[in-house]
């Protein structure tokens, strides 16, 4: 059985990962981690909730906060533990450290662990390549729950990066207000919606004169992210050091 560790185990995603790990006969939860000082440390969540990562896991899955990213990357490198990294909102310096860490351990990083989101990214790349030079406007609308702390979502930014690179869109525009003037041809627009308990929706619009293409992907609950992360853990185990993504898991 594959021994799974979960960082951020007391959070909403961590709790679903614990439940889905227990339901998978090929997986065994051997570590549940939270930040030092967390009020639930010591509680049994299948295993005792702890703040210290030990070398008793085959793959660690991280759904936590950027505040603990630096120490987590350092500890995984020290213990040579493969890491599925799903935390968003990283600083440029942390992204650099993440890529450096992937030179020493297998590390799978994706702004979204959803398998359909990553398939939608491939479709958007195809659309962007086809519509490059065809006078198309691109706007990205993302919707998430009221508790999300970063905007736009890391997933929306990844969609934008993939499309912008194919279409040479160099000017991100985050929302619009007032006398904005005519839309610039180099813009790519982002719009973040926060409401209720929405687990995540992304719509990428390619607008031409007289027609529009929309690529939309929606989550109905958080299990899609947890199941994607577990599939990523199974993929990552036994791989050589390097930086991987969900596209590798899906063989896109």
N, C-alpha and C positions, 0 to 999 in steps of 0.2 A: 504493500500500500504506500501511496505517496503521502509523506508527512507534510502537512500544511501549517504554516504560521500566518496569523492575521494581525496586522498592525492597524490600530483604530477599531479594535474589536467591540468596543462598547457603543460605537456609533450606529446610525441607521444602516449603513452598508455593512458594517462589521457584523451586526446581528444577523443579517440575511446570509452573509457568507458562512457564519457558524452553522446556521440551520441547513443550508444547502450542502455544506461539507459533510455534515452528519448523515445526509440522505444519499450520499454517493458512496457506494461500496468500495470504490477504488481509492478513496481519500481518508486520511486520518488527521484530525485536528490535534496538534501537539503543542501549539503555543498561541496564546491570545494576549496581545500587547496593548497597553495604553500609556499615555504620558505620565511621568512621575507626578505624584500628588493627586491623581485622579481618584474621586471618592469611591469608585467601585473596585479599586485594586484589592486583590485577595478573593474576590467573589468567584464562585465556580460558574463558568459559562460553558462547561464541557471539559475545560481544564481551568486551573486558577488564572485569573487575570493578573498579569504582571507588567512591570515597566522595563524589565531587562531581557533582551534577546540573547538566548543561548543557542549553541549549535545542536539543537534537537529537531531541526526542521529541514526538509529537502528544498522547499521553495517558500519564500515569504511573500504575502500579498499585502500591499499598503494602500489603504483608503483612509487617509488621516488629514493632517494639516501641514502646510509648508513650514510651520514653526519647528517641526521636528525632523525636517528632511535632511539637513546637514549631518546630524548625529546618526540618523538611520543609514544613510549611504556609507558613512565611515564604518559603522558596525558590521554591515553586510559584507563590505570589502574585507574587513579583518577576519571574519568567520568564513568567508568564501561561500556565502549563501546566495543562491539565485534569487532575484527580486522581480516581482510583477508590481510595477509602480503606477498607481492610478490616481495619485493626488494631483490636483490642478492648482493654478494660481501661483506658480513658481516665479521667482525673480530671474533675470538673465544670468546672474551669478550662479544660482542653483541649477539652472539648465546646463550651464557649462560643467558644473561639478557632476551632474548626473551622467553626462556623456563621458567624462573622465572615468567615472566609476565603472562604466560599461566596458572599459578596456581591461578590467581585472576580474569581473564576474559576468555571467549571463544576466542581462537586464532587459526586461520588456516594458516599454513605456508607451502609453497611448492616452491621449486626452479623454477618450471614451473606450470602455471595455465592451460596449454593445457590438454584437456581430453585425446587426443590420446598419448601424451607424457607419461602421467601417466599410461595408459594402456600398452604402450611399456615397461615401467619400470617393470610392473608385468611379462610380457613375458620374459624380460631379467633375472629376478629372477628365473623363471622356467628353462630357458636355463642354467643358471649358476649352479643351483642345480643339473641338469641332467648331466652336463659335468664336475662337480667337480671330480678330480682324473682321468680324461680321457686325460690328457696331452694337454689341449687346451690353446692356447694363446688368450689374449683379448686385443683389441685396440679400442679406442673411438675417433671418428673424429667428431668435431662439427664445424659448419659454421654459422657465424653471420655477421651482417652489420658492416660497417667500423666505426660506432660511438660507438660501444660497448666498455666499458672501462675495463672490467675484463676478464681474460682468465686463464684457461678454464672456460666455462660458468658454472654457478651454477648447471644447469641441467646436464651437462656432469659429473660434480663431483658427483652428486647424483646417476647417472647411475653407475659410477665407485664404489661408496661406496656399493651399493646394490650387485654388482657382486663380488667385492673383498671379502666381508664378506662371501659369499656363497662358494667361491673358494680358500680362504686363500691366496689371492694375496696381499703381504705386501709392495711391492715396486712400487710406482707410478713413471712413467717415462714420463716427459713432453718434447716430441719431441726427435729427435736424430740427432747427427751431428758428423762427424769425425770417428775415429777408436773406435767404440763402443763395439766391440767384440760380441760374440754370445749372443743372447737374453736370459736373465735370466728367469728361470722358475717361479720366484715369481713376475715378473713385470706385471703391467697393464699400457698400454700406452695411452697417451692423446695427441691430435693434434688439435690445434685451427686455424681455417681459418677465415680471416676477409676480406670481399669484398662487395662492392656496398651496396645495401639496403636489403640484405638477412635477412628475419625476423627470421630464425632459422631452422637448420637441425642437426640431431644427428644420427650417424650410429655407432652401437656397433657390432664389428666383433669378432666372436668366431672361431679361426683358428685351425684346426687339420691337420695332415699330410694327404693330398689328398682331403680335403674338407673344406669348410668355410660356416658358418652360419652368415648372416647379418640381423640385425634388424634395420630398418631405419624409422624415423619419420620426416616429413617435414611440416613446416608452409608455406602457400601461402601468408598470410598476418597476421597482428597483431590481427585481430578479434578473433582468436581462444583463445588467452590469455585473452582478455577482457571478452569474453563469459564464459570462465571457471571461471574467478574471480567472475562474477555475479552469476553463479550457486553456487559457494562456499559461497557467501554472503547469498543467500537464504537458503542454508543448515545450516549455522552457527547460524542464528537468532533463539533465544530461547534455544540454547544449554547451558549446564552447563559449568563452567570454565574448561579449559583443552586445550591441544595441539592437533589439528586436522590436517589432510592432505587431498590432493585431492583423495587419496585412499578411504577415508571415504565418500567423495561426490559420488564417483563412485561405492561404496559398493564392493570394491575389497577385 
